[in-house]
C-alpha cells in the first residue's frame, strides 16, 4: 500500500504527512504543556531599561510643559487658561456632590499710571505684592488666578454669598492698605472686587461674566465714593 496511516507512520518512527500538502505534520504537545518564553539577552534587558528611563523623562517633561502652560510666569499663580480649567472642575464637582462656593473677580486700580510713571518693573512689583496679599487671605484649597493684565480671580470653596461679599471687602481693604515707594514717592494701588455665587446650577463662562460685571459696578461705586470724599 502506498498510503500509510498516521498510526503506522508513528510506529515506523516517521512523522505522518498531510494528504493535501504532503508536508510532515508536527506532533501535538501534550495538553497543559506550556511553551518556554524565548530567552532575553543582557543587551535586550539593558535596552528595555534605557527605553523605560527615556519614557519617564519624556512624561516628566510633558507634565512640566502642561503645568507651565497653565501658570502665569511672572506671578507663579494660575493664568486664565489654568484658572478656567480649575473653575470647570470645581463646578463639575459641585454639581455631582451638591457643594457650593463663590467666585471673586478683582481688578487692580491705578496700575496703568504706575507703569507709565515708573516703568513696568514697578508695575510688576505691585502685582507681586498684591498676589502675596491675596494668597494670605485664602485657604490652601482655594484657587487664585490672573485673568490677564491687572485682573485676578479667586475660586473660594464653601462660602455663602454673604461670606463671599465680606471676603471681597476684606481683599479690597488689604490691597488698599498696601503702599509702594518708587523714586522717593509713596504710591498706593487699590482694587475693586465683584462676587458671583457658585452652586449646582452654575456654568463657568456665565459665572465669570457675572463676577466681572459686579466688579465693574463696584469699581464705579468706589470712584464715586472717592470723588465724594475729596469734595
ABEGO torsion letter per residue (X at the ends): XABBBAAAAAAAGBBBBBAAAGBBBBBBBBBGBBBBBBBBBAAAAAAAAAAAAAAAAAAAAAAAAAAAAABBAAAGBBBAAAAAAAAAAAAAAAAAAGBBBBBBBBBBBGAAAAAAAAEAAAAAAAAAAAAAAAAAABBAABBBBBAEEABBBBBBBGBBAAAAAAAAAAAAAAAAABBBBBGGBBBBAEBBBBBBBBBAABBAAAAAAAAAAAAAAAAAAAAAAAAAAAX
